[in-house]
Amino acid sequence: TEQVTVPDLSSRFLNEGMQELSRLGLDVGSIQRDYNDSVSDDYIISHEPAANARVAKGTAVKLLVSKGPRPLKVPYLIEKTANEARSSLSAMGLIMQQEEENDDEVEAGRIIRQDPAQGVSIEKGSTVIVWISSGPLLSTVPAVIGLSEKEAQTALEDKGFRVEIKDGISGKELYGKVVDQRPEEGASVRKGVTTTIWIGKKASAGD
């Protein structure tokens, strides 16, 4: 029986390898598939008999073909710190990209959301984006003492605050004007909180 030398098919494209075997008068035996981090999908990882073996024509060569890198499941990263998340991803061979975002609920320095989400299958070397809380969005309380009720309300609402209005006793020159405010002017406060202003009114006769 005529003998032929088995070619080295490792890292060759599957169809190309099969054509090469056919050209030499060798048959394709079983084709098994497995994940491999270094050999691309549909490329040959190894074969049996191995390269350079002398075999009879018509011998079946078994092929082990790559399915590409094993897909990885993205871990749950919400509320982890950036360092914790980076360690987890790095250990899996994944890359972390970090963005920042204000958040009223999640403390500064912890992850608010992630993309891809937990459980999604991705390849090794892929990037996972995480958004890190930079804490609540703060706004500076403007000075409104001496302004009219309407002016003060507009100034505070423009800065993102809610406004509660109460009566405050004052001298005649401040009737209808803001005589006090809480929080005080210049304070850094989370947007959306309620600020209180007191509007000057004459003391009632019963007081």
Backbone bond lengths (Angstrom), bond angles and torsions (degrees), N, CA, C in turn:
res aa  C-N    CA-C-N  psi(-1)  N-CA   C-N-CA  omega(-1)  CA-C   N-CA-C  phi
1 T - - - 1.472 - - 1.522 108.85 -
2 E 1.343 112.73 139.14 1.477 116.65 -178.07 1.530 110.43 -70.07
3 Q 1.323 115.63 135.91 1.481 121.47 -179.75 1.534 109.17 -100.74
4 V 1.327 115.07 144.27 1.476 120.31 174.42 1.523 108.77 -131.16
5 T 1.316 114.83 160.03 1.470 120.03 178.30 1.528 108.84 -95.04
6 V 1.316 115.66 130.38 1.486 120.35 178.08 1.535 108.29 -70.10
7 P 1.347 117.05 125.95 1.465 119.16 179.56 1.534 111.48 -74.98
8 D 1.319 115.90 163.00 1.478 120.14 175.01 1.528 108.07 -84.69
9 L 1.318 115.48 108.32 1.472 120.59 -176.52 1.524 112.40 -101.33
10 S 1.333 118.01 -0.09 1.468 118.95 -176.72 1.534 109.50 -63.92
11 S 1.330 114.79 138.31 1.472 124.22 -178.53 1.533 112.70 68.48
12 R 1.348 117.08 13.64 1.461 120.18 174.04 1.520 108.53 -95.11
13 F 1.340 116.05 150.42 1.466 121.38 177.60 1.533 108.22 -64.15
14 L 1.340 117.40 140.25 1.467 121.76 -173.61 1.533 112.04 -52.53
15 N 1.335 118.04 -51.24 1.475 120.32 -177.36 1.527 111.29 -60.83
16 E 1.320 114.36 -39.59 1.468 120.59 179.74 1.537 109.82 -63.03
17 G 1.336 116.20 -43.62 1.467 121.54 179.36 1.520 111.80 -63.30
18 M 1.343 115.98 -41.08 1.466 120.58 -179.83 1.536 110.67 -65.17
19 Q 1.328 115.24 -39.89 1.481 119.65 178.34 1.536 110.22 -63.95
20 E 1.322 115.98 -39.59 1.472 121.16 -179.96 1.529 110.64 -63.51
21 L 1.347 116.69 -42.90 1.469 120.09 178.04 1.526 110.64 -62.74
22 S 1.324 115.34 -44.17 1.458 120.98 -179.73 1.530 110.82 -60.51
23 R 1.326 115.81 -41.33 1.474 121.73 -179.10 1.534 110.97 -61.83
24 L 1.338 114.98 -34.38 1.472 119.90 -178.78 1.530 113.01 -87.83
25 G 1.341 115.84 -1.44 1.467 118.53 -179.89 1.511 113.07 83.34
26 L 1.338 116.83 20.54 1.467 121.06 177.09 1.520 109.68 -103.78
27 D 1.329 115.39 149.95 1.467 120.05 -179.97 1.529 109.97 -94.35
28 V 1.342 115.11 157.70 1.470 120.48 173.71 1.525 106.87 -92.15
29 G 1.327 115.60 121.91 1.467 119.94 178.06 1.529 109.72 -85.54
30 S 1.312 116.23 -142.61 1.470 119.94 179.98 1.541 109.88 -68.90
31 I 1.313 115.18 147.32 1.469 120.14 175.33 1.522 107.27 -115.99
32 Q 1.322 115.78 112.94 1.471 120.57 176.84 1.522 108.88 -101.84
33 R 1.316 115.68 149.97 1.470 119.33 179.56 1.523 109.61 -122.38
34 D 1.335 115.07 141.52 1.469 119.51 178.55 1.526 108.49 -150.36
35 Y 1.347 114.72 157.59 1.466 119.65 176.72 1.524 109.59 -72.42
36 N 1.323 115.79 145.39 1.463 119.87 177.69 1.527 108.73 -152.17
37 D 1.343 116.18 126.48 1.475 120.59 -176.42 1.523 113.22 -72.17
38 S 1.333 116.65 -23.34 1.471 117.76 -173.51 1.524 114.03 -109.00
39 V 1.339 117.50 -10.78 1.477 120.23 178.82 1.529 108.37 -114.60
40 S 1.332 115.82 129.46 1.474 121.18 -176.24 1.529 112.02 -67.89
41 D 1.322 114.24 159.24 1.455 122.91 178.18 1.535 110.52 -53.87
42 D 1.344 116.43 133.87 1.473 123.45 177.48 1.527 114.02 74.53
43 Y 1.316 117.20 12.52 1.467 120.63 173.72 1.533 108.58 -106.23
44 I 1.340 116.04 151.49 1.469 121.28 -174.73 1.540 109.85 -79.53
45 I 1.344 115.11 130.18 1.470 120.57 177.51 1.534 108.73 -85.92
46 S 1.337 116.06 -50.35 1.468 120.23 -178.62 1.529 108.49 -159.05
47 H 1.314 116.22 174.67 1.473 119.75 179.07 1.523 109.35 -152.21
48 E 1.349 113.79 161.33 1.475 121.68 -179.21 1.531 107.82 -136.15
49 P 1.319 121.52 122.14 1.457 128.49 0.19 1.541 112.90 -61.59
50 A 1.328 114.65 156.32 1.466 121.08 -176.91 1.529 111.04 -77.63
51 A 1.332 115.42 171.43 1.466 121.65 178.86 1.520 110.95 -56.96
52 N 1.328 114.63 143.22 1.482 124.08 175.45 1.530 114.14 76.16
53 A 1.337 117.24 -0.50 1.481 118.79 175.27 1.532 107.90 -69.46
54 R 1.352 115.89 143.05 1.467 120.44 175.91 1.535 107.73 -94.98
55 V 1.317 115.84 121.87 1.476 120.42 -176.40 1.527 109.21 -135.85
56 A 1.326 114.56 162.50 1.471 119.73 178.02 1.514 109.89 -74.71
57 K 1.318 115.92 145.45 1.469 119.68 174.07 1.517 108.58 -54.63
58 G 1.342 116.27 145.86 1.464 120.43 -179.27 1.519 113.18 88.23
59 T 1.356 116.65 -5.72 1.470 119.67 177.19 1.542 109.16 -64.71
60 A 1.345 115.38 138.97 1.473 120.13 177.75 1.531 109.32 -86.12
61 V 1.322 115.24 129.05 1.473 121.07 178.87 1.535 108.26 -104.18
62 K 1.334 115.97 119.87 1.480 120.98 179.38 1.528 109.10 -81.52
63 L 1.311 116.06 135.67 1.466 120.71 -176.15 1.529 110.77 -115.81
64 L 1.331 115.70 138.79 1.473 122.00 171.28 1.528 105.83 -109.75
65 V 1.339 116.23 117.64 1.470 121.80 -171.57 1.531 109.68 -115.66
66 S 1.317 115.52 141.42 1.467 121.01 -177.35 1.525 112.70 -76.28
67 K 1.330 114.30 141.44 1.468 121.10 169.68 1.534 109.45 -99.33
68 G 1.348 116.20 11.49 1.464 120.15 -176.07 1.521 109.82 84.35
69 P 1.340 116.65 -176.54 1.471 119.72 -178.71 1.531 111.14 -62.00
70 R 1.316 116.39 146.74 1.472 120.82 176.93 1.523 109.15 -63.48
71 P 1.338 118.04 126.72 1.462 117.89 179.67 1.530 111.20 -65.07
72 L 1.302 115.96 143.56 1.461 121.45 -179.29 1.524 108.77 -108.79
73 K 1.322 115.90 144.74 1.469 120.46 177.11 1.532 107.82 -90.52
74 V 1.326 115.55 126.83 1.471 119.86 -179.90 1.533 108.96 -66.34
75 P 1.345 117.68 128.96 1.474 119.68 -179.80 1.539 111.68 -77.64
76 Y 1.327 114.95 164.92 1.478 121.75 176.98 1.522 108.21 -79.54
77 L 1.327 116.40 120.44 1.467 120.40 -173.59 1.529 113.52 -115.72
78 I 1.333 117.30 -5.83 1.468 120.63 -175.09 1.536 110.35 -59.46
79 E 1.350 114.72 134.12 1.469 125.06 178.58 1.527 113.61 72.44
80 K 1.335 118.01 2.66 1.475 119.41 170.10 1.521 108.48 -78.96
81 T 1.330 116.62 159.56 1.461 119.72 173.66 1.530 108.25 -78.34
82 A 1.328 115.83 164.02 1.464 120.51 178.64 1.525 110.74 -57.46
83 N 1.346 117.09 -42.26 1.467 120.83 -178.41 1.532 111.93 -65.46
84 E 1.332 116.00 -41.72 1.473 119.96 178.55 1.531 110.17 -61.53
85 A 1.334 114.95 -45.31 1.468 119.78 -178.29 1.524 110.76 -65.35
86 R 1.353 115.77 -42.62 1.469 119.23 -178.51 1.534 110.32 -62.47
87 S 1.341 116.76 -40.98 1.475 120.88 178.80 1.525 110.97 -61.80
88 S 1.343 116.26 -46.21 1.475 120.66 -179.14 1.526 110.71 -60.46
89 L 1.345 115.61 -47.06 1.464 119.95 -176.22 1.522 111.22 -69.42
90 S 1.331 115.53 -41.24 1.461 120.68 -178.86 1.526 110.81 -61.11
91 A 1.335 116.20 -40.54 1.471 120.79 -179.74 1.527 111.06 -63.80
92 M 1.339 116.62 -25.10 1.465 121.37 179.58 1.529 112.08 -92.70
93 G 1.348 116.12 -3.32 1.465 118.45 -178.12 1.514 112.79 83.23
94 L 1.335 116.21 23.32 1.471 121.08 178.93 1.526 109.67 -108.97
95 I 1.325 115.20 155.69 1.471 121.49 -177.60 1.523 108.52 -106.09
96 M 1.336 116.73 140.19 1.469 120.50 178.76 1.517 110.37 -106.49
97 Q 1.328 115.05 131.63 1.470 121.11 171.86 1.528 106.92 -112.74
98 Q 1.329 115.99 131.95 1.468 120.93 -170.78 1.530 111.34 -112.44
99 E 1.337 116.05 130.61 1.467 122.25 173.48 1.532 107.15 -122.20
100 E 1.338 116.15 162.71 1.473 119.67 177.65 1.517 109.87 -117.78
101 E 1.319 115.08 150.80 1.459 120.45 -178.25 1.533 108.78 -157.17
102 N 1.334 115.97 140.93 1.477 119.13 175.35 1.516 109.41 -71.85
103 D 1.329 115.80 145.48 1.464 120.50 177.24 1.524 109.39 -153.28
104 D 1.328 115.68 131.73 1.475 120.56 -177.94 1.530 112.22 -78.52
105 E 1.340 117.35 -23.87 1.468 120.65 -173.08 1.533 112.45 -96.64
106 V 1.331 116.37 -44.76 1.473 120.45 -173.04 1.527 109.48 -88.69
107 E 1.331 116.01 130.74 1.469 119.37 -176.36 1.529 110.65 -65.59
108 A 1.319 114.68 151.36 1.468 121.51 -178.63 1.528 110.05 -55.48
109 G 1.346 115.77 138.55 1.462 120.88 177.33 1.515 113.95 92.50
110 R 1.351 117.47 -5.09 1.469 119.79 179.37 1.535 110.53 -111.73
111 I 1.319 115.64 157.20 1.466 120.89 -172.64 1.525 111.05 -79.92
112 I 1.353 113.85 131.98 1.469 121.18 -179.69 1.526 110.13 -91.93
113 R 1.343 116.25 -45.28 1.469 120.80 -178.02 1.517 109.64 -152.39
114 Q 1.323 115.14 167.86 1.463 120.40 -175.96 1.522 109.61 -144.74
115 D 1.327 115.48 155.82 1.463 121.73 176.31 1.527 107.73 -147.18
116 P 1.354 119.42 121.18 1.468 127.97 2.03 1.539 112.33 -69.37
117 A 1.332 114.22 164.21 1.460 120.90 -179.71 1.528 110.61 -74.56
118 Q 1.333 114.44 167.59 1.468 120.77 177.04 1.529 110.43 -54.75
119 G 1.338 116.17 138.04 1.470 120.66 173.25 1.515 115.22 88.89
120 V 1.339 117.53 -11.46 1.474 119.64 178.36 1.535 108.73 -71.60
121 S 1.331 116.51 140.06 1.474 121.25 179.51 1.522 110.54 -86.25
122 I 1.325 116.30 126.67 1.468 120.98 177.15 1.523 108.95 -137.71
123 E 1.334 115.55 164.18 1.458 119.85 -179.40 1.521 111.35 -85.34
124 K 1.312 115.17 154.01 1.459 121.42 173.19 1.527 108.64 -54.91
125 G 1.334 116.28 140.88 1.469 119.76 179.99 1.517 113.15 90.37
126 S 1.357 116.88 -5.87 1.469 120.43 179.28 1.531 110.07 -74.75
127 T 1.326 114.63 161.96 1.473 121.15 -179.75 1.524 110.33 -101.71
128 V 1.325 115.41 135.51 1.472 121.83 173.06 1.533 106.59 -112.63
129 I 1.335 116.44 125.87 1.471 120.48 179.40 1.520 108.73 -94.11
130 V 1.334 116.07 132.56 1.469 120.38 175.54 1.528 108.90 -123.74
131 W 1.323 115.32 143.55 1.464 121.31 176.31 1.524 108.10 -106.36
132 I 1.334 115.51 120.18 1.466 121.89 -176.41 1.532 108.74 -97.25
133 S 1.326 115.59 135.56 1.475 119.82 178.21 1.526 110.78 -69.16
134 S 1.325 115.28 131.41 1.468 118.58 171.06 1.533 108.72 -104.23
135 G 1.355 115.38 22.81 1.464 120.30 177.92 1.524 110.45 83.52
136 P 1.326 116.10 -178.12 1.461 119.42 -178.61 1.525 111.79 -68.08
137 L 1.319 115.45 154.02 1.462 121.34 176.20 1.529 107.32 -75.45
138 L 1.337 115.96 120.88 1.472 120.33 -177.52 1.522 110.48 -101.02
139 S 1.322 114.57 151.67 1.455 120.49 176.83 1.529 107.75 -136.64
140 T 1.335 116.33 150.15 1.467 120.57 -178.74 1.523 109.37 -90.04
141 V 1.335 115.17 130.32 1.471 120.56 -179.91 1.539 109.02 -70.27
142 P 1.346 116.62 123.21 1.471 118.25 179.53 1.528 111.69 -76.81
143 A 1.338 116.38 160.91 1.475 121.42 175.93 1.522 108.53 -79.44
144 V 1.339 116.09 121.60 1.476 118.67 -178.58 1.537 112.40 -124.48
145 I 1.321 117.97 -1.26 1.475 119.17 179.31 1.540 108.28 -63.66
146 G 1.330 113.97 132.24 1.470 119.11 -179.09 1.522 113.15 96.08
147 L 1.355 116.84 -14.32 1.474 119.31 178.18 1.527 110.04 -84.38
148 S 1.339 115.58 161.44 1.464 118.78 174.02 1.521 108.86 -70.19
149 E 1.326 115.43 163.19 1.463 120.79 -179.32 1.532 110.47 -55.32
150 K 1.334 116.17 -45.64 1.466 120.75 -177.39 1.530 111.26 -66.14
151 E 1.332 116.68 -44.03 1.475 120.90 179.92 1.528 110.60 -61.68
152 A 1.340 115.26 -43.08 1.469 120.18 -178.58 1.526 110.98 -65.69
153 Q 1.331 115.19 -43.05 1.462 119.65 -179.13 1.534 110.12 -62.37
154 T 1.318 116.74 -44.18 1.477 121.05 178.84 1.524 110.88 -61.84
155 A 1.338 116.34 -45.60 1.472 120.94 -178.18 1.539 111.04 -60.76
156 L 1.326 116.21 -41.73 1.471 120.42 -178.67 1.532 111.31 -73.14
157 E 1.329 116.96 -41.14 1.467 119.84 -179.61 1.526 111.11 -67.37
158 D 1.329 116.52 -34.54 1.467 120.27 177.37 1.522 111.58 -62.43
159 K 1.335 117.42 -26.69 1.467 122.11 179.01 1.534 111.80 -89.22
160 G 1.349 116.13 1.35 1.463 119.39 175.75 1.513 115.06 94.27
161 F 1.350 117.31 13.43 1.464 120.08 -179.27 1.524 111.08 -99.52
162 R 1.352 114.19 153.32 1.469 119.28 167.42 1.530 106.49 -86.57
163 V 1.320 116.18 157.32 1.478 119.25 -175.49 1.522 110.03 -127.40
164 E 1.346 114.76 128.62 1.475 120.99 172.28 1.526 106.65 -111.68
165 I 1.340 116.11 134.36 1.466 119.98 -175.36 1.532 109.60 -113.55
166 K 1.339 114.67 129.77 1.469 119.86 178.86 1.524 108.57 -127.61
167 D 1.328 114.90 164.41 1.465 119.83 177.00 1.516 110.22 -85.85
168 G 1.324 114.84 139.36 1.461 120.23 175.40 1.522 109.07 -131.97
169 I 1.342 117.41 136.46 1.464 120.66 -178.95 1.521 108.36 -77.43
170 S 1.325 115.74 137.86 1.471 118.18 -178.41 1.518 110.50 -151.04
171 G 1.308 113.32 171.12 1.465 119.06 171.36 1.521 109.48 -71.69
172 K 1.329 114.76 163.63 1.463 121.89 -174.16 1.529 112.85 -54.47
173 E 1.371 117.02 -35.36 1.469 120.19 -175.00 1.529 112.57 -67.93
174 L 1.364 117.75 -15.68 1.469 120.01 -179.67 1.528 112.82 -112.37
175 Y 1.333 117.56 14.42 1.467 119.03 175.47 1.529 108.06 -59.39
176 G 1.374 116.78 131.55 1.472 120.40 177.65 1.521 113.99 79.65
177 K 1.330 115.72 -0.80 1.469 119.54 179.76 1.531 109.70 -111.93
178 V 1.337 115.23 162.14 1.479 120.26 178.57 1.527 108.67 -73.53
179 V 1.359 115.31 124.97 1.464 119.32 178.52 1.539 112.39 -105.56
180 D 1.349 116.49 -15.97 1.468 119.70 177.65 1.525 108.78 -158.52
181 Q 1.318 116.31 157.66 1.467 120.92 178.36 1.519 109.71 -147.58
182 R 1.347 114.53 146.93 1.463 121.30 174.94 1.524 108.62 -139.03
183 P 1.327 122.33 134.55 1.462 125.55 -8.23 1.531 111.60 -60.79
184 E 1.325 115.83 166.04 1.458 120.30 -177.86 1.520 110.89 -71.80
185 E 1.334 114.87 161.02 1.463 119.70 178.24 1.532 110.77 -58.12
186 G 1.326 115.91 142.74 1.465 120.91 177.34 1.514 114.40 89.34
187 A 1.349 116.90 -11.05 1.473 119.12 179.96 1.530 109.37 -70.40
188 S 1.341 116.73 142.32 1.473 121.63 174.47 1.518 108.10 -92.71
189 V 1.320 115.74 116.08 1.461 120.74 -172.22 1.529 108.67 -132.96
190 R 1.340 115.07 149.29 1.464 119.63 178.81 1.523 110.60 -62.45
191 K 1.326 115.25 134.76 1.472 119.94 177.39 1.521 109.31 -59.02
192 G 1.329 116.29 145.65 1.456 120.37 177.50 1.510 114.08 93.95
193 V 1.363 117.52 -11.70 1.468 117.76 178.56 1.533 109.26 -75.87
194 T 1.317 114.81 162.94 1.467 120.00 -179.25 1.522 110.00 -90.84
195 T 1.326 115.27 126.64 1.466 120.76 172.67 1.528 107.31 -103.16
196 T 1.306 115.73 149.49 1.473 120.44 -178.61 1.523 109.59 -114.48
197 I 1.345 115.06 134.48 1.474 119.28 173.59 1.535 108.41 -123.85
198 W 1.329 114.96 145.06 1.472 121.30 177.84 1.524 108.17 -109.14
199 I 1.326 115.67 127.25 1.473 121.36 -177.86 1.533 109.05 -100.77
200 G 1.335 114.55 131.62 1.469 120.12 -177.23 1.523 113.17 -61.73
201 K 1.347 114.89 128.50 1.470 121.57 176.90 1.524 108.36 -136.96
202 K 1.314 115.30 156.27 1.462 119.92 176.42 1.527 108.34 -72.52
203 A 1.333 116.85 140.12 1.464 119.97 176.33 1.520 108.94 -61.76
204 S 1.344 116.96 136.51 1.469 119.46 -179.28 1.526 108.96 -73.40
205 A 1.338 115.21 156.64 1.463 121.14 -173.62 1.523 112.04 -58.13
206 G 1.359 115.43 -28.67 1.468 118.34 -176.91 1.523 112.89 -77.31
207 D 1.352 118.82 -14.36 1.469 120.27 -174.95 1.509 112.83 -76.29
